[in-house]
């Protein structure tokens, strides 16, 4: 902890101290949303406040706001993330080729029952 931090910090002095240490901070303007994607989830922060902090040539982004959490769709992640058992189920129920089963699953957001109906009605 820096001396004087507990008693309230003069913002001007803090800026001067950061400048001496080679640290700069800038608020990013016009940010509409920030999206963080993991393998299975997506975090969407609308109206986020984003600051870019540069220290020793490295940029760090600080994001402030409320995140909405969503599961990512299998179709968005590509064929590799469609479970083999779903592909096999669609193939066995419809007699379709693997390629046709995969395409139907992609078209139906990875939902096997919908993919089966799509192939059967097509």
DSSP file (Angstrom, degrees, kcal/mol; ACC not computed):
  #  RESIDUE AA STRUCTURE BP1 BP2  ACC     N-H-->O    O-->H-N    N-H-->O    O-->H-N    TCO  KAPPA ALPHA  PHI   PSI    X-CA   Y-CA   Z-CA
    1    1 A X              0   0    0      0, 0.0     2,-0.2     0, 0.0     3,-0.1   0.000 360.0 360.0 360.0 139.3    0.0    0.0    0.0
    2    2 A X    >   -     0   0    0      1,-0.1     3,-1.8     2,-0.0     4,-0.3  -0.526 360.0 -92.8 -79.9 147.4    1.3    3.4   -0.9
    3    3 A X  T 3  S+     0   0    0      1,-0.2    -1,-0.1    -2,-0.2     0, 0.0  -0.315 110.9  20.0 -58.9 138.7    1.7    6.0    2.0
    4    4 A X  T >  S+     0   0    0     -3,-0.1     3,-0.8     5,-0.1    -1,-0.2   0.416  85.7 119.6  85.6  -2.1   -1.4    8.1    2.5
    5    5 A X  G X   +     0   0    0     -3,-1.8     3,-1.0     1,-0.2     4,-0.1   0.830  69.2  57.2 -67.5 -31.7   -3.8    5.7    0.7
    6    6 A X  G 3  S+     0   0    0     -4,-0.3    -1,-0.2     1,-0.2     3,-0.1   0.703 102.4  54.3 -73.5 -19.6   -6.0    5.2    3.8
    7    7 A X  G <  S-     0   0    0     -3,-0.8    -1,-0.2     1,-0.2    -2,-0.1   0.183 123.9 -80.0-102.2  16.9   -6.8    8.9    4.2
    8    8 A X    <   -     0   0    0     -3,-1.0     2,-0.4    -4,-0.1    -1,-0.2   0.322  47.5-112.9  90.0 134.9   -8.1    9.7    0.8
    9    9 A X        -     0   0    0     -4,-0.1     2,-0.6    -3,-0.1    -4,-0.1  -0.852  15.2-125.4-109.7 134.9   -5.9   10.3   -2.2
   10   10 A X     >  -     0   0    0     -2,-0.4     4,-2.3     1,-0.2     3,-0.2  -0.678  20.6-145.1 -73.0 118.2   -5.6   13.6   -4.1
   11   11 A X  H  > S+     0   0    0     -2,-0.6     4,-2.3     1,-0.2     5,-0.2   0.850  97.6  54.2 -58.0 -35.5   -6.4   12.6   -7.7
   12   12 A X  H  > S+     0   0    0      2,-0.2     4,-2.1     1,-0.2    -1,-0.2   0.919 109.5  46.9 -64.6 -43.8   -3.8   15.1   -9.0
   13   13 A X  H  > S+     0   0    0     -3,-0.2     4,-2.5     1,-0.2    -2,-0.2   0.882 110.6  53.4 -65.7 -37.2   -1.0   13.6   -6.9
   14   14 A X  H  X S+     0   0    0     -4,-2.3     4,-2.5     2,-0.2    -2,-0.2   0.920 108.5  49.3 -63.7 -43.6   -2.0   10.1   -7.9
   15   15 A X  H  X S+     0   0    0     -4,-2.3     4,-2.4     1,-0.2    -1,-0.2   0.908 111.5  49.3 -61.6 -42.3   -1.8   11.0  -11.6
   16   16 A X  H  X S+     0   0    0     -4,-2.1     4,-2.2     2,-0.2    -2,-0.2   0.910 111.3  49.0 -64.2 -41.8    1.6   12.6  -11.1
   17   17 A X  H  X S+     0   0    0     -4,-2.5     4,-1.5     2,-0.2    -2,-0.2   0.908 111.8  48.9 -64.3 -41.9    2.8    9.5   -9.2
   18   18 A X  H  <>S+     0   0    0     -4,-2.5     5,-3.1     1,-0.2     4,-0.3   0.901 109.9  52.1 -64.3 -40.3    1.5    7.2  -12.0
   19   19 A X  H ><5S+     0   0    0     -4,-2.4     3,-1.3     1,-0.2    -2,-0.2   0.908 107.3  52.1 -62.5 -42.2    3.2    9.4  -14.6
   20   20 A X  H 3<5S+     0   0    0     -4,-2.2    -1,-0.2     1,-0.3    -2,-0.2   0.842 109.9  49.7 -62.2 -33.2    6.6    9.1  -12.7
   21   21 A X  T 3<5S-     0   0    0     -4,-1.5    -1,-0.3    -5,-0.2    -2,-0.2   0.444 120.6-109.6 -86.3   0.6    6.2    5.3  -12.7
   22   22 A X  T < 5S+     0   0    0     -3,-1.3    34,-0.8    -4,-0.3     2,-0.5   0.786  72.9 138.1  78.8  27.5    5.5    5.3  -16.5
   23   23 A X  E   < -A   55   0A   0     -5,-3.1     2,-0.4    32,-0.2    -1,-0.3  -0.912  27.8-177.9-109.6 129.6    1.8    4.3  -16.1
   24   24 A X  E     -A   54   0A   0     30,-2.3    30,-2.9    -2,-0.5     2,-0.4  -0.958   6.3-165.0-125.5 149.0   -0.9    5.9  -18.2
   25   25 A X  E     -A   53   0A   0     -2,-0.4     2,-0.4    28,-0.2    28,-0.2  -0.997   6.5-179.4-134.6 135.3   -4.6    5.4  -18.0
   26   26 A X  E     -A   52   0A   0     26,-2.3    26,-3.0    -2,-0.4     2,-0.4  -0.997  25.4-130.5-138.8 132.1   -7.2    6.4  -20.6
   27   27 A X  E     -A   51   0A   0     -2,-0.4     2,-0.4    24,-0.2    24,-0.2  -0.668  28.1-128.6 -78.2 129.1  -11.0    5.9  -20.6
   28   28 A X        -     0   0    0     22,-3.0    22,-0.5    -2,-0.4     3,-0.4  -0.661  24.5-142.1 -81.1 131.9  -12.2    4.4  -23.9
   29   29 A X  S    S+     0   0    0     -2,-0.4    -1,-0.0     1,-0.2    20,-0.0  -0.657  71.1  19.2 -96.2 148.6  -15.0    6.4  -25.4
   30   30 A X  S    S+     0   0    0     -2,-0.3     2,-0.4     1,-0.2    -1,-0.2   0.667  71.8 165.5  75.2  18.6  -18.1    5.1  -27.2
   31   31 A X        +     0   0    0     -3,-0.4    -1,-0.2     1,-0.2     3,-0.1  -0.550  11.6 177.4 -70.9 124.9  -18.0    1.5  -25.9
   32   32 A X        -     0   0    0      1,-0.4    15,-3.0    -2,-0.4     2,-0.3   0.839  61.9 -17.9 -94.8 -43.1  -21.3   -0.2  -26.6
   33   33 A X  E     -C   46   0B   0     13,-0.3     2,-0.4    14,-0.2    -1,-0.4  -0.987  49.9-140.8-161.0 157.6  -20.6   -3.7  -25.3
   34   34 A X  E     -C   45   0B   0     11,-2.2    11,-3.1    -2,-0.3     2,-0.5  -0.987  17.5-162.3-122.6 132.9  -17.8   -6.0  -24.2
   35   35 A X  E     -C   44   0B   0     -2,-0.4     2,-0.5     9,-0.2     9,-0.2  -0.969   5.2-170.4-120.0 127.0  -18.0   -9.7  -25.0
   36   36 A X  E     -C   43   0B   0      7,-2.6     7,-2.9    -2,-0.5     2,-0.5  -0.974  11.9-162.8-114.8 121.0  -15.9  -12.3  -23.3
   37   37 A X  E     +C   42   0B   0     -2,-0.5     5,-0.2     5,-0.2     2,-0.2  -0.894  11.2 177.1-109.5 131.2  -16.1  -15.8  -24.9
   38   38 A X        -     0   0    0      3,-3.0    34,-0.0    -2,-0.5    -2,-0.0  -0.582  52.4 -85.3-112.1-177.0  -15.0  -19.0  -23.2
   39   39 A X  S    S+     0   0    0     -2,-0.2     3,-0.0     1,-0.2    -2,-0.0   0.849 124.3  11.5 -60.4 -34.7  -15.3  -22.5  -24.6
   40   40 A X  S    S+     0   0    0     31,-0.1    32,-2.0     1,-0.0     2,-0.3   0.483 123.5  50.5-125.1  -4.3  -18.9  -22.9  -23.4
   41   41 A X  E     - D   0  71B   0     30,-0.3    -3,-3.0     2,-0.0     2,-0.4  -0.897  54.4-152.2-134.9 163.7  -20.1  -19.5  -22.3
   42   42 A X  E     -CD  37  70B   0     28,-2.7    28,-2.7    -2,-0.3     2,-0.6  -0.998   8.2-157.0-135.5 130.8  -20.3  -15.9  -23.4
   43   43 A X  E     -CD  36  69B   0     -7,-2.9    -7,-2.6    -2,-0.4     2,-0.5  -0.949  10.5-166.8-110.8 119.4  -20.4  -12.9  -21.1
   44   44 A X  E     -CD  35  68B   0     24,-2.7    24,-2.7    -2,-0.6     2,-0.6  -0.930   5.4-171.7-112.5 122.3  -22.0   -9.8  -22.6
   45   45 A X  E >   -CD  34  67B   0    -11,-3.1   -11,-2.2    -2,-0.5     3,-0.7  -0.917  10.6-162.4-115.6 104.5  -21.5   -6.5  -20.8
   46   46 A X  E 3  S+C   33   0B   0     -2,-0.6    20,-0.3    20,-0.6   -13,-0.3  -0.646  72.8  10.2 -88.1 142.7  -23.6   -3.8  -22.3
   47   47 A X  T 3  S+     0   0    0    -15,-3.0    -1,-0.2    -2,-0.3   -14,-0.2   0.813  90.6 176.1  63.4  31.1  -22.8   -0.1  -21.6
   48   48 A X    <   -     0   0    0     -3,-0.7     2,-0.6   -16,-0.2    17,-0.2  -0.282  32.0-131.3 -69.7 151.8  -19.5   -1.1  -20.0
   49   49 A X  E     - B   0  64A   0     15,-2.6    15,-2.4     2,-0.0     2,-0.5  -0.933  30.5-169.8-100.8 121.9  -17.0    1.4  -18.8
   50   50 A X  E     - B   0  63A   0     -2,-0.6   -22,-3.0   -22,-0.5     2,-0.4  -0.957  10.3-172.7-123.3 129.0  -13.6    0.5  -20.2
   51   51 A X  E     -AB  27  62A   0     11,-2.4    11,-2.8    -2,-0.5     2,-0.6  -0.940  13.8-147.5-116.1 140.8  -10.2    1.9  -19.2
   52   52 A X  E     -AB  26  61A   0    -26,-3.0   -26,-2.3    -2,-0.4     2,-0.5  -0.943  14.1-167.0-107.9 122.6   -6.9    1.1  -20.9
   53   53 A X  E     -AB  25  60A   0      7,-3.3     7,-2.7    -2,-0.6     2,-0.6  -0.944   2.6-161.5-113.0 124.7   -3.9    1.1  -18.6
   54   54 A X  E     +AB  24  59A   0    -30,-2.9   -30,-2.3    -2,-0.5     2,-0.4  -0.928  17.1 165.8-110.0 121.7   -0.4    1.1  -20.1
   55   55 A X  E >  S-AB  23  58A   0      3,-2.5     3,-1.9    -2,-0.6   -32,-0.2  -0.970  71.3 -16.9-139.0 119.7    2.4    0.1  -17.9
   56   56 A X  T 3  S-     0   0    0    -34,-0.8     3,-0.1    -2,-0.4   -33,-0.1   0.863 127.2 -53.6  53.8  41.2    5.9   -0.8  -19.2
   57   57 A X  T 3  S+     0   0    0      1,-0.2     2,-0.4     0, 0.0    -1,-0.3   0.333 113.7 117.5  81.8  -8.5    4.5   -1.3  -22.7
   58   58 A X  E <   -B   55   0A   0     -3,-1.9    -3,-2.5     2,-0.0     2,-0.5  -0.783  55.6-144.3 -95.1 134.7    1.8   -3.7  -21.6
   59   59 A X  E     -B   54   0A   0     -2,-0.4     2,-0.4    -5,-0.2    -5,-0.2  -0.838  15.7-174.6 -98.9 133.2   -1.8   -2.8  -22.1
   60   60 A X  E     -B   53   0A   0     -7,-2.7    -7,-3.3    -2,-0.5     2,-0.5  -0.989  11.9-149.3-124.6 135.3   -4.4   -3.9  -19.5
   61   61 A X  E     -B   52   0A   0     -2,-0.4     2,-0.5    -9,-0.2    -9,-0.2  -0.906   4.2-159.6-109.3 130.3   -8.1   -3.3  -19.9
   62   62 A X  E     -B   51   0A   0    -11,-2.8   -11,-2.4    -2,-0.5     2,-0.5  -0.937   9.9-165.7-108.8 124.3  -10.3   -2.7  -17.0
   63   63 A X  E     -B   50   0A   0     -2,-0.5     2,-0.4   -13,-0.2   -13,-0.2  -0.933   5.3-173.0-115.5 129.9  -14.0   -3.4  -17.6
   64   64 A X  E     +B   49   0A   0    -15,-2.4   -15,-2.6    -2,-0.5     2,-0.3  -0.987  37.6  79.2-124.1 128.0  -16.8   -2.2  -15.2
   65   65 A X  S    S-     0   0    0     -2,-0.4     2,-0.5   -17,-0.2   -18,-0.1  -0.894  77.3 -66.6 160.0 174.0  -20.4   -3.2  -15.7
   66   66 A X        -     0   0    0    -20,-0.3   -20,-0.6    -2,-0.3     2,-0.3  -0.780  47.7-145.1 -92.1 128.1  -23.0   -5.9  -15.2
   67   67 A X  E     -D   45   0B   0     -2,-0.5     2,-0.5   -22,-0.2   -22,-0.2  -0.729   4.4-148.5 -97.1 140.9  -22.5   -9.1  -17.3
   68   68 A X  E     -D   44   0B   0    -24,-2.7   -24,-2.7    -2,-0.3     2,-0.5  -0.916  19.9-143.8 -99.8 132.8  -25.2  -11.3  -18.9
   69   69 A X  E     +D   43   0B   0     -2,-0.5     2,-0.3   -26,-0.2   -26,-0.2  -0.859  22.5 175.6-104.4 129.7  -24.1  -14.9  -19.0
   70   70 A X  E     -D   42   0B   0    -28,-2.7   -28,-2.7    -2,-0.5     2,-0.3  -0.972  30.7-121.1-131.2 145.3  -25.2  -17.1  -22.0
   71   71 A X  E     -D   41   0B   0     -2,-0.3   -30,-0.3   -30,-0.2     2,-0.2  -0.670  35.7-119.0 -78.8 139.6  -24.3  -20.6  -23.1
   72   72 A X        -     0   0    0    -32,-2.0     2,-0.2    -2,-0.3    -1,-0.0  -0.569  27.7-115.7 -79.3 144.9  -22.7  -20.8  -26.5
   73   73 A X    >>  -     0   0    0     -2,-0.2     4,-1.2     1,-0.1     3,-0.6  -0.552  12.2-129.4 -80.9 143.6  -24.5  -22.8  -29.1
   74   74 A X  H 3> S+     0   0    0     35,-0.4     4,-0.9     1,-0.2     3,-0.3   0.861 110.0  58.2 -58.5 -36.5  -23.0  -25.9  -30.6
   75   75 A X  H 34 S+     0   0    0      1,-0.2     3,-0.4     2,-0.2    -1,-0.2   0.852 103.1  53.2 -64.1 -33.0  -23.6  -24.6  -34.1
   76   76 A X  H <4 S+     0   0    0     -3,-0.6    -1,-0.2     1,-0.2    -2,-0.2   0.807 107.4  51.6 -70.5 -29.8  -21.5  -21.5  -33.3
   77   77 A X  H  < S-     0   0    0     -4,-1.2    -1,-0.2    -3,-0.3     3,-0.2   0.597 111.9-121.5 -86.4 -10.7  -18.6  -23.6  -32.1
   78   78 A X    ><  -     0   0    0     -4,-0.9     3,-1.5    -3,-0.4    -1,-0.2  -0.234  37.9 -54.1  97.9 172.9  -18.5  -25.7  -35.3
   79   79 A X  G >  S+     0   0    0      1,-0.3     3,-2.0     2,-0.2    -1,-0.2   0.812 123.1  68.2 -59.7 -35.5  -18.8  -29.4  -36.2
   80   80 A X  G 3  S+     0   0    0      1,-0.3    -1,-0.3    -3,-0.2    -2,-0.1   0.759 100.6  50.4 -59.6 -24.2  -16.0  -30.5  -33.8
   81   81 A X  G <  S+     0   0    0     -3,-1.5     2,-0.7    -7,-0.3    -1,-0.3   0.379  82.7 101.2 -99.1   4.8  -18.2  -29.5  -30.8
   82   82 A X  S <  S-     0   0    0     -3,-2.0     5,-0.1    -4,-0.2    24,-0.0  -0.807  85.0-113.3 -85.7 120.1  -21.3  -31.5  -32.0
   83   83 A X    >>  -     0   0    0     -2,-0.7     4,-1.7     1,-0.1     3,-0.7  -0.231  13.0-131.9 -57.7 138.4  -21.3  -34.7  -29.9
   84   84 A X  H 3> S+     0   0    0      1,-0.2     4,-2.9     2,-0.2     5,-0.2   0.853 106.7  60.2 -57.3 -36.7  -20.7  -37.8  -31.9
   85   85 A X  H 3> S+     0   0    0      1,-0.2     4,-2.1     2,-0.2    -1,-0.2   0.846 103.7  50.5 -64.6 -32.2  -23.7  -39.5  -30.2
   86   86 A X  H <> S+     0   0    0     -3,-0.7     4,-2.3     2,-0.2    -1,-0.2   0.909 111.4  47.7 -69.2 -41.5  -26.0  -36.7  -31.6
   87   87 A X  H  X S+     0   0    0     -4,-1.7     4,-2.4     1,-0.2    -2,-0.2   0.929 113.7  47.6 -63.0 -45.1  -24.6  -37.3  -35.1
   88   88 A X  H  X S+     0   0    0     -4,-2.9     4,-2.8     2,-0.2     5,-0.2   0.880 110.2  53.0 -64.3 -38.7  -25.0  -41.0  -34.8
   89   89 A X  H  X S+     0   0    0     -4,-2.1     4,-2.1    -5,-0.2    -1,-0.2   0.934 110.8  45.7 -62.2 -47.0  -28.6  -40.6  -33.4
   90   90 A X  H  X S+     0   0    0     -4,-2.3     4,-1.5     1,-0.2     6,-0.5   0.910 114.3  49.2 -63.2 -42.3  -29.6  -38.5  -36.3
   91   91 A X  H  X S+     0   0    0     -4,-2.4     4,-2.8     1,-0.2     5,-0.3   0.927 112.9  46.4 -62.9 -45.0  -28.0  -40.9  -38.8
   92   92 A X  H  < S+     0   0    0     -4,-2.8    -1,-0.2     1,-0.2    -2,-0.2   0.840 115.3  45.9 -69.6 -32.6  -29.6  -44.0  -37.2
   93   93 A X  H  < S+     0   0    0     -4,-2.1    -1,-0.2    -5,-0.2    -2,-0.2   0.733 127.9  24.8 -81.6 -22.3  -33.1  -42.4  -37.1
   94   94 A X  H  < S-     0   0    0     -4,-1.5    -2,-0.2    -5,-0.2    -3,-0.2   0.621  92.0-126.9-117.2 -18.4  -33.1  -41.0  -40.6
   95   95 A X     <  +     0   0    0     -4,-2.8    -4,-0.2    -5,-0.3    -3,-0.1   0.622  60.0 148.8  76.5  11.9  -30.7  -43.1  -42.6
   96   96 A X        -     0   0    0     -6,-0.5    -1,-0.2    -5,-0.3    -2,-0.1  -0.342  51.8-101.9 -77.9 159.5  -28.9  -39.9  -43.6
   97   97 A X     >  -     0   0    0      1,-0.1     4,-2.4    -3,-0.1     5,-0.2  -0.277  35.0-106.1 -71.3 166.0  -25.1  -39.6  -44.3
   98   98 A X  H  > S+     0   0    0      1,-0.2     4,-2.8     2,-0.2     5,-0.2   0.913 121.1  52.2 -61.1 -42.6  -22.8  -38.2  -41.7
   99   99 A X  H  > S+     0   0    0      1,-0.2     4,-2.4     2,-0.2    -1,-0.2   0.912 111.0  46.4 -61.0 -43.5  -22.5  -34.9  -43.7
  100  100 A X  H  > S+     0   0    0      2,-0.2     4,-2.2     1,-0.2    -1,-0.2   0.888 113.0  50.1 -67.3 -38.5  -26.2  -34.5  -44.0
  101  101 A X  H  X S+     0   0    0     -4,-2.4     4,-2.3     2,-0.2    -2,-0.2   0.916 111.6  48.1 -65.2 -43.7  -26.7  -35.3  -40.3
  102  102 A X  H  X S+     0   0    0     -4,-2.8     4,-2.4     2,-0.2    -2,-0.2   0.923 112.0  49.3 -63.1 -44.5  -24.0  -32.7  -39.3
  103  103 A X  H  X S+     0   0    0     -4,-2.4     4,-2.6     1,-0.2    -1,-0.2   0.905 110.8  49.8 -62.6 -41.5  -25.5  -30.1  -41.5
  104  104 A X  H  X S+     0   0    0     -4,-2.2     4,-1.4     2,-0.2    -1,-0.2   0.902 110.7  50.0 -64.6 -40.5  -29.0  -30.6  -40.1
  105  105 A X  H  <>S+     0   0    0     -4,-2.3     5,-3.8     2,-0.2     6,-0.4   0.899 111.3  49.0 -64.0 -40.3  -27.6  -30.4  -36.6
  106  106 A X  H ><5S+     0   0    0     -4,-2.4     3,-1.4     1,-0.2    -2,-0.2   0.929 111.0  49.9 -62.5 -44.8  -25.9  -27.1  -37.5
  107  107 A X  H 3<5S+     0   0    0     -4,-2.6    -1,-0.2     1,-0.3    -2,-0.2   0.769 113.4  47.3 -64.7 -26.2  -29.1  -25.8  -39.0
  108  108 A X  T ><5S-     0   0    0     -4,-1.4     3,-1.6    -5,-0.2    -1,-0.3   0.008 118.3-105.8-107.5  26.5  -31.0  -26.7  -35.9
  109  109 A X  T < 5S-     0   0    0     -3,-1.4   -35,-0.4     1,-0.3    -3,-0.2   0.823  76.6 -56.3  54.4  36.0  -28.6  -25.3  -33.3
  110  110 A X  T 3 <S+     0   0    0     -5,-3.8     2,-0.8     1,-0.2    -1,-0.3   0.616  97.0 142.1  77.9  12.9  -27.4  -28.7  -32.3
  111  111 A X    <>  -     0   0    0     -3,-1.6     4,-2.2    -6,-0.4    -1,-0.2  -0.792  36.9-161.5 -92.7 109.3  -30.8  -30.1  -31.4
  112  112 A X  H  > S+     0   0    0     -2,-0.8     4,-2.6     1,-0.2     5,-0.2   0.884  87.4  52.5 -58.7 -43.3  -31.0  -33.7  -32.5
  113  113 A X  H  > S+     0   0    0      1,-0.2     4,-2.2     2,-0.2    -1,-0.2   0.923 112.4  45.5 -61.7 -43.5  -34.9  -34.0  -32.4
  114  114 A X  H  > S+     0   0    0      1,-0.2     4,-2.5     2,-0.2    -1,-0.2   0.888 111.8  52.6 -65.1 -38.9  -35.2  -30.9  -34.6
  115  115 A X  H  X S+     0   0    0     -4,-2.2     4,-2.3     2,-0.2    -2,-0.2   0.902 108.8  50.1 -64.4 -40.7  -32.5  -32.2  -37.0
  116  116 A X  H  X S+     0   0    0     -4,-2.6     4,-2.7     1,-0.2     5,-0.2   0.937 112.2  47.0 -62.5 -46.6  -34.3  -35.5  -37.3
  117  117 A X  H  X S+     0   0    0     -4,-2.2     4,-2.2     1,-0.2    -2,-0.2   0.894 110.4  53.6 -62.2 -40.1  -37.6  -33.8  -38.1
  118  118 A X  H  X S+     0   0    0     -4,-2.5     4,-0.9     2,-0.2    -1,-0.2   0.931 112.8  42.3 -60.6 -46.7  -35.8  -31.5  -40.6
  119  119 A X  H >< S+     0   0    0     -4,-2.3     3,-0.5     1,-0.2    -2,-0.2   0.922 115.2  50.0 -67.7 -43.8  -34.3  -34.4  -42.5
  120  120 A X  H 3< S+     0   0    0     -4,-2.7    -1,-0.2     1,-0.2    -2,-0.2   0.833 115.1  42.9 -65.8 -32.9  -37.6  -36.5  -42.4
  121  121 A X  H 3<        0   0    0     -4,-2.2    -1,-0.2    -5,-0.2    -2,-0.2   0.588 360.0 360.0 -89.3  -9.7  -39.7  -33.6  -43.7
  122  122 A X    <<        0   0    0     -4,-0.9    -1,-0.2    -3,-0.5    -2,-0.2   0.453 360.0 360.0 -86.8 360.0  -37.2  -32.6  -46.4
